[in-house]
Amino acid sequence: MKILLTGATGYIGKRLLPVLLAQNHEVICCVRDLKRFDANSYHSPNVSIIEIDFLENETLNKLPHDIEIAFYLIHSMSAAADEFS
């Protein structure tokens, strides 16, 4: 199955990714900063990374169109409550 994993560098995303790879899924990880994610530590050809900021519309065209499942693990803890949309 082809899975999109947002929040791949977060607490839950880091723990979910190895489980999905162990089940032989193809996982596309969305990260805001490529430097914060080390795909080599997962030793799997089934993991790929795209740098995307969901608050910037122009980066959304990087999203694959053939995703079967998406895990949306993005939060806004760093944003002010009055700026949350």
Order of alpha helices (4+ residues) and beta strands (2+ residues): beta-alpha-beta-beta-beta
